[in-house]
């Protein structure tokens, strides 16, 4: 890391100094239920930003100008070799930080919001076919209680296009005190999305409900003396971790002859299948993106290819023998 971005900022006595404000912002996000992984990412971005400002002898928020924010992004790309996509994510963190600071009158306005936006290419994604995902699910050995848990876990993930963090956030449904994140009897799944936001989706497959019901039957065997509210538990009775989920999908994917399969590909498969059917609204609901344009940009290539093939197959033009070219 360059000297500019690794500079250790000095801490002035003023209450509105940059490092102190950054810590307050992170605590604010934590108190609002933002996931720890997101807090860690925000903290890393803001640490770089505070170090860059300190190297320029900018110690308080009021001293920061639009040009300083743009110079910081330029240093990330030109000096650190960050991709425009990574730099754009870090710029979004800085914008959120200044938005928070402006609401608390720590700054007069959000200078970061006036910075030149970064343009980057959103990669097109194509997930495995639904048939391939079904083969993976069928390869899970459900003769053991751990296998039943894994089948229910990955069935739900594949059906609702949940990210690992969303799956991990689910709690057991309690009719007396309905959890913020969980699967309700009517099929609505509330989960914690990126950034700590609570979102909802709907699973419609009866098979998913049956596997969840079967898991709920054996779940008490996983409970320890200190009950855990999580929907999916480890054998020690604790909430299943990201690492555990990823390790289990590798195990069963290898058994199915699909060693390259990982959790996010289940999500891509489900969303891609929905958009291939020509229903962008349903795909957007499953993806949980803020804007439909994001869903369309990421999965549009897959949908366009599928629709072109359908057009050739189901509505061919000039395919009749009578349409042979005639001599002039």
Secondary structure, DSSP 8 states (H G I E B T S, - for coil): --TTTT------SSTTBHHHHHHHHHHHHHHTT--HHHHHHHHHHHHHHHHHHHHTT--BGGG--HHHHHHHHHIIIIIS---HHHHHHHHHHHHHHHHHHHHTTSSSS-GGGGS--------------HHHHHHHHHTS-TTSHHHHHHHHHHHHHHHHT--HHHHHT-B---TTS--SSEE-TTSEEEEE-GGG-EEEEE---HHHHHHHHHHHHHHGGG--SS---BSSB-TTSSB--HHHHHHHHHHHHHHTT-TT--HHHHHHHHHHHHHHTT-HHHHHHHHT-SSHHHHHHHHHHHHHHHHHHHHHHHS-SS-SGGG-----
